[in-house]
Amino acid sequence: MKFALSAAMSMVATAVVADPFVVNVSQPPSTMDPAFACDIVGNGYVAPLYSPLVTYARKSYEGPEGVTVTAEDDSQIVPALAESWSVSEDGLSYTFNIREGAEFASGNTLDGAAVAASLKRALSSGACGTYYMEAGSFGNTQSIKADGNVVTITLAAPQPLLTHTLTQPNLGIVDVAVADANGGNEWMANHAAPSGPYVLAEYQPGVKAVYQANPNYWGDAPLEDEVIVNFISDPSALLLQARNGAADVTLGLPKQMVSQLSSELNVVEVPSPRFMIVGLPNNVAPFDNATFRQALSYAVPYEAIQQSVAFGYADSFFGPFPPEFSAYAEANGAARAFDMGRAQQLLAQSGVTGSVALELTIMEGNAEQEQIATILQGAWKALGVEATISKLSASAYVEATTTPEKTTAIVRFDGPSIADPAWLLSYDMFCQSPYNQSNYCNAEAEALFAEAVAMPNMADRQDKWNAIAAMWIEDAPRIPVYADVFTAVLDKDVTKWDFAQDGPFDLQNWGR
């Protein structure tokens, strides 16, 4: 059985493509398993391999020099592997009708039973797959059952975010039979059992990934038959290859280099609900002192960072919600000014005296994080904070950001897969969440959150979000450095490019 499945998988990835589409990126994934991918970068690499049950509609506009850019419209969910679905009147039962005749890349039947097995695998993973399958409401999924090509998910309490989470790569449908036959989770970390537009023809961790079109894919064929994704941590090498035409798409360049290339190549700019932040270890003295955290937040040269690091590809805000969130308002997110006098005043009020040691954790190869950490190291020295910079590999960095107890400050590019306050706050604010960047804990804010999510109409929740934002700003659990304007550098021959909030690796929609 194991040999037969492995052989079937290899047969779909033997074609030789004369002119593959090349994507150069700065950061590799920590895993290729969708249930265990827990960051924006990692989710992007698995997205082309697995079909979601439903997806967001797309909207398009003209980008630079005739490039057609498409992006998600998260206000509208449309069919994908499930051709239709319904929700019971009480909001507890979701029924999905799976497309007839669909197959995995292996040739295995992609029916209701296979879909249920994949969703159960995500639910039981104990990782981000669990979080997505529960839509942030742990213990809420009562059952996942299949009857022919019908899959029914039953909940204990209504959770309108469920259909949104089912659009995400983490819940893309895995060929569990192939995964189990080849070693399960350990094998999946560096391999794939696909249902999506591409198969993983080759994967060398930290070096490259080769995607080839899946001939058994149920949907439209991808624009490019083969995509080679090279992981290149050296920004100078990324820049050189972009300039000499070695890459069709370049992602992860420092914004300074993007600015340099804007007159030579096509640069796509997409304002996004993502942000660069510094998470502070709220449960470690003296960072458990809110007034001290406020002092640090005023000792950040925001505009200087945005110009010298983001080179203008950024927006300012201070609060839990970046400007691209519908819940954002000037009253609950206006930018904070760099004010060293105010910082010194708050430091005196905090009662913290003497020198303070702080470790700033960044991801190895991330030039922007390193630049920000270096600037903060200098700025905070005036407050008596001696910051040291610790560089971690991609896998060690992910482990550091998801460990329950944070003891260092973490410079992180972050943002929710789903641009909804309930989704963001459920992992970023809850006292017991392992994904709480700063171990922030405010029982009153959590109580307001519970009141908000009990409202079935998501639009009625704004007053609660405003109140939570006010508390958050007062507590200053972390420091939003800037909201990101996402950039991609395209070679002149690229005519189609797509942006997805969680990735953004919709490779099937990129092409020449």
N, C-alpha and C positions, 0 to 999 in steps of 0.2 A: 504493500500500500504506500509506504513512504517513498519507495523508488518511483512508483508510477506517478505519484503526485509531483515529485521533484522534476521528473522528466517532462511532464506536461507543462510545468512552469517554464522550463528552459526552452521549449520549442517555440514559445511566442516571442522570444527575444534574440533571434539569430540573424535578422536582416541586417545587411550592411548599408548604411545611409551615406551617400557621397558627400552631402553638404549639411551636416547637422547644425542645429540651432544651438548657439553657445551662450551660456549664462555664467558670468563670473560673480561670485558673492564673497563677502568678507568673513562670514561666520558659518561654520558647519553645524549640523544638528547634533544633539546629544543622543538621540535615538531615532530610529525610523518606524517605531511602533506607535500608531496613532493613539492608542489608549494610554501611552506613557509620555507622549510629547506634551510638554507643559509650558511652552513659551512661544511667542509670536514667530520667532525664526524657525523653531522646530516644527510647528504646525504647518508652515508653508511647504516643507519638503514632502510631507505625507499627503497633502491635499490632492495632487494629481493622480494618486494611486488608488484612491478609495471613493466610491460613489456615496453621497449622502442620500438619505431618504427624500429630503426636500432641500431647496436652495433659495437664495435671495434672487429676486429679479435683477436685471442689469439695466443700467442707464448709460448712454454713450454721449460723447462730445468730441469735438475736434481738438486734438492736442497740437503740439508744435509741428509745423511743416507737414501737415496732412496726416499725422498719426491719429488713428482712431482709438480713443481711449474709452474703455468701458469700466464701470465701477458698480459695486453692489448698491442696490436700493433696499435698505433693510426695513423699509415700511411695507414691503410686499414679499410674501413667501410663495414660491411656485413649485410645481412638481419636479422631482428628479427621479430617483429610482422608484419612489412611490408615485404612481400616476394620479392618485387622488387620496384624500384622507378626510376624516370627520372627527369632531369632538362632541362628546355627550353634553347634554344640557347642564349637568352638574359640574362639568369640567374635569371629571375624574377618569374618563376613558377616551383614549386616542386610538383610532382605527386607521391603519394604512393599507392600501391596496397596492401590492407590489406588481410591477410590470411583468406580464407573461413572457416567457421565453428568454429571460435575462440569464446570462452566464458569468461566472468568474473568469479571470484570465486562464485559469487551469482547465477550463471546460466544465467544472463542477456547476451544477444547477444553482442559480441564485434565486431561491424561492423564499417563502415566508419562514420556513424552518431555519434556513441559513441566515436570514436577517435577524431573527430572534437570537440565534446562537452568538452572532457578532455583538449585538446590543448587550446580551448578558455578560459576554466577555469584558466589555467596557465597564459595565456596572460593577463587576467583581474585581476589577483590576487593583483597586485601592489607590489609584493614581488619578490623573486628570480625567481619564475615561469615566471614572466613578462620578467625579464632580459634574461633568457635562451631562451624563445620563440622569443624574438627579436634579439637573438644572439648579445646582447650588442648594437644594433643599434635601439634605441627607436623610435617608430613611423614607423618603416619600414615594419611591417606586415600589408598588406592591407586587406587580407581576408583569412579565413580558411573554406573551403566548402567540403561537402561530396556528393557523388553520388553513391549510393550502397556501394560497398566496396572500392571505390576510394576516396582518400582525396587529395585535392589540396590546397597548401599554396602559396599565391601570395604576392610578395614583391614589394616595391616601388623602391628599388635599389638592385643590386646584393649583396649577402652576402654568400660567400662560407663556412663560419663557421656554417651555419644553420644545415647541416647534422651532424656536430660534436656535436652541442648542443642537437640534438635529440637523441644522445646516452646516455644522462645523466639522472640520477634518477629523477631530478626535472621535467622532461617532460615525465616520465613514465605514462602510460595510466590509469587514475582513472575511476572507475565506478561512474560517476557523479550522476546517478539515486539513487544509494545507499547513497552517500554522502548527497545529497539534502534531501532525505527522512528522514535522521537521524539528521539533524541539521546543515548541511553544514560545513563551515570552523571550527566552534567551535568544532563540533564532530570529525572532521578529525584530530585535533591536538593530540588526544589520541586514535584514532581508524584507521581502514584502509578499503578501498574499492578496493580490489586487482585485478590485472590482471596477476600478475607474478607467479613465481614458489612457493611462500609461501603465506600463509594467516597469519594474526596476531591473534593467538589464545588467547593470553593474553597480557595485557600491564599494568604494574604498574609503573608510572613515577618515575624515580630515583631509581627503585628497579630492575625490570627485564622486558624482552620482550620474549614471546614464539612464535616461528615461526613453523607452521606445513605445510607439503606439500599440495599444492593446487591440488585437484583431477581434476579440470577443466582446468588446465594449458595446453596451446596449444603446449608447447615445451617439451623438455626432462625433466623427473622427476629429482628433486634435489637428490644429493648423499645421504643426510640424511633426514629421514622422519620428524624429529623434532629437532629444534635447540633452546636451552635456552640461552639467552644472559643475563648475570647478570651484573649490574652496580655496581662496587665496587671502591669507590674513595680512599680507604686506600691502599697505595702501599704495605705495609707489608702483608695485607690480600691477595692481588693479588699474591704476591710472594709465600706465604704459600700454597695457593690453587694450584698454578702451580706445586709446588714441590711435593705435596701429591697426584697429579693425579686427583684432583677435576675438572680440566678444560682441555678440549681438545686443546683449543686455548686461549692464553692470549695476550691481546693488551693493550697498554698504560702504560706498566711498565716503570719506569725510566730506562734510559739506563744503569745506574750502576747495577741495578738488572738484566737486560738482560745479561750483561756481566758475572755476577755471575752464571747465569743459563746455559751459553753456553756449559759448560762441562757436564751438567746433562740432558738437554733436547735439542730438535732441535730448532735452531734459524735461521729463514729465514731473509736474508738481501736483501733489494731492494733499490738501489739508486733511488731517486725520484725527480721530479721537485717541491718539497715542501720545505718549509724553515721556520726557526724560526726567527722572526723579532721583532724589537721594533719600533712601529709607533710613530712618534713625532708629537705633535699638531702644525702643520706648521702655523696656523693662530692665535696662541696665543704667545704674547711676553714673553720671548726673543726667542722663538723657531721659530718665523717668520724670524729670522736672519740666512741666510744660512751658514755664517762663524761660527756662534755659533754651528749650527748643525754639521758642519764639526769637530769642536773641540770635541764635544761629541763622534763622531764616532771614533776618534783616542784614546779616553780614555776607550776603551772596550778591556778587555783582551780576545781576541777571542780564542786563542789556549787553554788558561786555561779553558774557558767555554766549549770548545769542548771536552776536556779531562775529566773535572770534572762533566759535565752535560750530554754530549752526549756519553762519553766514547769511542770516536773514531768513532762512527756511524754518521759521519758528514763530509761534505766538506766545504771548505772556498770559499767565493766569496764576492764581493761588487759591487752592481749594481742592475738593475731591473730584470735581468735574471739569474737564478741559472744554474749550470753547465749542468744539464740534458736537458736544453732547446737547441733546434737546433740553436737559435739565439745567444747563448752564445759564446763569444770569450775572450781570455786573455785580449785583448785590451779594452773590454767593460765590464769586470767583475772580474778582478784579485782581490785577497784577499787584505784586508786592514790590515796593521800591527798595533799592540798595541804600541803607541808611546806617552807617557805622555808629553814629551818635546814638540812635535809637537802640542799636544792638548793645552798646555799652551800658546804656540805662537799664535795659531789661536784664542784662547779666548781673548788675548790682542788685536788682530786685529779686533775682532768683536765689540769692544766697550762696551760689556756687563760687568758691574761691580757689585760687591756686591753679596749677597747670592741669589740664585734662588731656588724657590720651585717647585717641580715636583711630580705629582702623577703617579705611575706605576700601571696600572690596569692589573690584571691577573684573570684567571678562578679558582674558588675554586676547590681544589682537583687535580690540575695540578702541580705535583711536579717539573717538569722541568721548567715551567714558574716561579715558586716561587724561584727556585735555581738561575735562571738567574737574576731575579729582585733583589735578595739579593746581588749577586755579583756586579751588576751595582750600587746598592745603595752605596756600599763601594767605588767602583772605581770613581764614579762621585763626591763623597764628596771632593776629592782633587781639583776639579774644582769649588767648591763653590756651587754645585747643591745638595740640600737637598731633597732626594727622599723618599717619603712614599709609601708603598705598599698597594693597595686596592684589596681585594679578592671579586669577585662577583660570584653569582650562574650562572649556565649555561645559563639560559634564560636572566638574567640581563647582563651577559657578551656579549651575542649576540646583545642585544639592544644597549649596549655601543659601539660596533664595527660598527654598522650600522646607528647610529644616524648621521644626516647630519653634525653637528658641533662637532668635537672632542676637548676636553679640557684637556685630560690626555694623557700620553704616554701609549701605549697598547702593552703588550708582547703577541705575537700571533703566533700560528702555522698556517701557511697559505700556499696557493698554488692554482693554477688555476685548475678547473675541466678539462680544455682543455689546453694542454701544447703548446699553440701558443701565440706569443707576442701580436697579436691583441686582443685576448681574455683577457689576463692578464692586459694589459695596459688600456683596455676599462673600467675596473672597478677600477683599482688601481692607475690611473694617472689623469683621467678626473676631471676637476675642480668641476663639479657639481655632480659627482657620490657619492651616499650615502655610497658606498663600498670602497671609497678612504680612505685607512687606516690612512692617515696623513693629509687630506685636502690639499694635494700637488696640486699646480696650476702653470702650465707653458704654456702660450698660444702658444709659439713657438713650444714646443714639441707636443702640440695638433694639430697644423697645419701640422707638419710632419706626425703625425699619420693619419690624413685625407688623405694626399697624398699616404701613404702606403696602406691603405685599398682600395683605388681606383684602385690599381693595381690588375687585376684579377688573375695573377699568383702569388701565395703566396711566391714562392721562390725568386721573383724579389724584395721583400721588404727589404732585409737584410741591404742595405745601410741606409735606413731610421731608422731601429732598432738600428744600430750602432750610428747614430747621436743622437737619443733619449737617448740611454744609456749614452753617453758622457755628455749630459745635466743633466741627473739624478744624475750621480756620482758627478758632480760639485755642485748640489743643495742639495744632501744628505737628502732627505725628510724623510727617515727612516733608520734604521740600520739593515742590514741582519746579524744576529748572526751566522747562519750556514745553509747550505743546508742539508736536512735530508736524512739519510739512514734509510728507514723504516724497523722496526723489528717486527716480530711476533714470539712468543714462542709457539712451538707445542709439545704436548705430543707425546711420542714415537709411539703411535698407529695411529697417523694421517699420511696418505700417500698422500693426495692431498690438495693443498692449492692454492688460486688464489689471485692475487693482482690487484686491480683496482685503478686508480688514484683518483677517486672521491669516497672515502669510507674508507677503502677498504673492503666492505662487500658483495662480491659476494658469499654469503653463500651457494648457490646451488652448487658451485664447491668445497666446502670444505668437506672432509670426511675421513673415516678410511678405 
